[in-house]
Amino acid sequence: MKILGFPAGMFQTNCYIVVGEDSRCVVIDPGQDAAPRVHELLESGGLTPEAVLLTHGHLDHTWNVREVADHYEIPTLIHPDDRFMLTDPAKGMSADTASFLQGQEFAEPKVVVEMFDGEELEYAGLRFSVDHVPGHSEGSVSFTTTADIEADGGAMSDVTVMFGGDVLFNGGIGRTDLPGGDHEVLLASIAKKFLSRDDDVVVLPGHGPQTTVGQERAANPFLRGLG
């Protein structure tokens, strides 16, 4: 497995391309202005995408989903509790931010598949476990996979990686002041789905640098007393 990631748009949302077997891949969270870079990386690497996976429905993570999914004629997967934001993203935003969307129209990709807690997704020869982790949004999920990883420093065997969206960050947690957010629910999601894992599990968040479960357990000030 190889992971290509880059921050996109004014929100600097991390978009990930996860490459598995036979140059097949999935795209995770193609946000604002992500499509050109996604096309460039896929074409230069000779990669074939099989699906777009969305950690949640907020616009900074979904802005270019239709451009990517429909261009490659692949399905988009999202939790049903956040699906409404694909067509009406303002419902998941603050009133001030939503005002910037006046006059813009949004539509779902041609093929949308709803996914649920505990589901196992198989794409690109990889298996992704879906965990429902509400709190930042009602339909937030994380994707977890374990595989050998190709990295600049060499290959690593049996590495577990969580694509966590905006639930847990390096030194922080997701905001809960947007519609559908709930601070206590978010902390419960982190305790149950993240802190229950081994310390060496790598967390790739929706914004900012990567981290590990162990690093956040030990040093994240928002998680004191959780585990």
C-alpha positions in Angstrom: 0.0 0.0 0.0 1.1 3.5 -0.8 -0.5 6.7 0.5 -0.4 10.0 -1.4 -1.7 13.0 0.4 -2.0 16.7 -0.1 -3.8 19.7 1.5 -6.4 21.2 -0.8 -8.2 24.5 -1.1 -8.6 27.4 1.3 -9.5 25.0 4.1 -6.3 23.0 3.6 -8.2 19.7 3.8 -6.1 16.6 3.5 -7.1 14.6 0.4 -5.6 11.1 0.3 -5.1 8.6 -2.5 -4.6 5.1 -1.2 -2.8 2.8 -3.7 -3.3 -0.9 -3.4 -2.8 -3.8 -5.8 -2.2 -3.5 -9.5 -2.0 0.3 -9.4 -5.7 0.4 -8.2 -6.6 3.0 -5.7 -9.3 4.9 -3.7 -9.6 8.7 -3.2 -10.5 9.9 0.3 -12.1 13.4 0.8 -11.5 15.4 -2.4 -12.3 18.9 -1.1 -12.1 22.3 -2.7 -9.7 22.5 -5.6 -8.6 18.9 -5.1 -9.7 17.5 -8.5 -6.8 18.9 -10.6 -4.2 17.4 -8.2 -6.0 14.1 -8.0 -6.1 13.9 -11.8 -2.4 14.7 -12.0 -1.4 12.1 -9.5 -3.5 9.4 -11.0 -2.3 10.1 -14.5 1.4 10.4 -13.6 1.2 7.2 -11.5 -0.8 5.2 -14.0 -3.4 4.7 -11.2 -7.0 3.5 -11.6 -9.4 4.7 -9.0 -12.2 2.4 -7.8 -14.2 4.6 -5.4 -14.3 7.9 -3.5 -14.6 7.5 0.3 -15.9 10.4 2.4 -15.2 10.7 6.1 -18.1 13.1 6.4 -20.3 15.5 4.5 -18.8 18.9 5.3 -18.1 20.9 2.1 -14.4 21.3 2.8 -14.2 17.5 2.4 -16.7 17.0 -0.5 -16.4 20.1 -2.7 -14.8 18.2 -5.6 -16.4 14.8 -5.1 -18.7 15.0 -8.1 -15.9 16.2 -10.4 -13.7 13.2 -9.3 -16.3 10.5 -9.0 -18.2 11.2 -12.2 -15.0 11.8 -14.3 -13.8 8.3 -13.5 -17.3 6.8 -13.3 -16.8 5.4 -9.8 -19.1 5.3 -6.8 -19.0 7.7 -3.8 -19.5 6.3 -0.4 -20.9 8.3 2.5 -22.7 7.6 5.8 -26.5 8.2 5.4 -26.6 10.7 8.2 -24.4 13.1 6.2 -25.7 12.4 2.7 -28.0 15.5 2.7 -24.9 17.7 2.7 -24.0 16.6 -0.8 -26.9 18.5 -2.2 -27.3 21.2 0.5 -23.9 21.8 2.1 -25.1 25.0 3.8 -27.1 22.8 6.3 -23.8 21.6 7.8 -22.1 25.0 8.0 -22.2 28.1 10.2 -24.5 30.9 9.0 -21.6 33.2 8.2 -19.8 30.5 6.1 -23.0 29.4 4.4 -23.5 32.9 3.1 -20.6 32.5 0.8 -22.5 29.7 -1.1 -25.3 32.0 -2.2 -26.0 31.3 -5.9 -24.0 28.1 -6.1 -25.7 24.8 -6.8 -24.5 21.4 -5.6 -25.6 17.9 -6.7 -24.7 14.4 -5.8 -22.3 12.3 -7.9 -24.1 9.9 -10.3 -23.5 6.9 -8.0 -23.8 7.3 -4.2 -23.5 4.3 -1.9 -24.4 4.6 1.8 -22.1 2.8 4.2 -22.6 1.9 7.9 -20.8 1.2 11.1 -18.9 -2.1 11.1 -19.0 -2.5 7.3 -16.0 -3.9 5.5 -15.2 -2.2 2.2 -12.9 -3.9 -0.4 -11.3 -1.8 -3.0 -7.9 -1.8 -4.7 -7.1 -5.2 -3.1 -7.4 -3.5 0.4 -10.0 -3.9 3.1 -11.2 -0.8 4.9 -13.2 -1.1 8.1 -15.9 1.6 8.6 -16.4 3.0 12.1 -19.2 5.5 12.7 -17.6 8.2 14.9 -20.3 11.0 15.3 -19.7 14.2 17.2 -18.1 16.4 14.6 -21.0 15.6 12.3 -23.7 13.0 12.8 -22.4 10.9 9.9 -18.7 11.1 10.5 -16.8 7.9 9.9 -13.2 6.7 10.0 -11.6 4.1 7.6 -9.1 1.7 9.0 -6.9 -0.6 7.0 -3.8 -2.8 7.7 -1.2 -3.4 5.1 2.5 -3.3 4.2 3.3 0.3 3.4 5.8 1.7 0.9 7.4 4.9 2.2 10.4 7.1 1.5 12.2 5.6 4.3 11.6 2.0 3.2 8.9 -0.6 3.5 7.0 -1.2 6.7 5.0 -4.4 7.4 1.5 -4.7 8.8 0.9 -1.1 9.6 -2.6 -0.1 10.7 -3.8 3.3 9.4 -6.9 5.2 10.3 -8.2 7.9 8.0 -10.0 9.8 10.8 -11.6 12.8 9.1 -12.2 15.7 11.5 -12.6 13.6 14.7 -9.1 13.4 16.1 -6.1 15.7 15.1 -2.5 16.0 16.0 -2.9 17.7 19.4 -6.6 18.5 18.9 -10.1 17.2 18.2 -12.8 18.2 15.8 -15.0 21.2 16.3 -18.5 20.6 17.6 -20.2 24.0 17.1 -21.6 23.2 13.6 -25.0 21.7 13.0 -25.0 18.1 14.2 -22.0 18.5 16.4 -21.9 17.3 20.0 -18.8 17.6 22.2 -19.7 14.7 24.5 -20.6 12.4 21.6 -17.3 13.3 19.9 -15.3 12.4 23.0 -17.2 9.1 23.3 -16.5 8.3 19.7 -12.8 9.0 20.2 -12.6 6.8 23.4 -14.5 3.9 21.8 -13.1 3.9 18.3 -9.6 5.5 18.5 -8.2 5.0 22.0 -9.3 1.4 22.1 -6.6 0.7 19.5 -2.9 0.1 19.9 -0.5 3.0 20.4 1.3 2.4 17.1 -1.8 2.9 15.0 -1.2 5.8 12.6 -4.0 8.4 12.4 -4.2 10.4 9.1 -6.6 13.3 9.9 -8.6 15.6 7.8 -6.4 18.6 8.5 -2.8 18.9 9.7 0.0 16.4 10.2 -0.4 12.7 10.9 -0.1 11.3 14.4 -0.5 8.0 16.3 -3.0 6.8 18.8 -0.3 6.6 21.4 0.9 10.2 20.8 -2.6 11.5 21.3 -3.3 9.3 24.3 -0.2 10.7 26.0 -0.2 14.3 24.9 -3.5 15.5 23.5 -4.9 17.9 26.2 -8.5 17.4 25.0 -8.3 13.6 25.8 -7.2 13.8 29.5 -9.0 11.1 31.4 -10.4 9.3 28.3 -7.7 6.5 28.2 
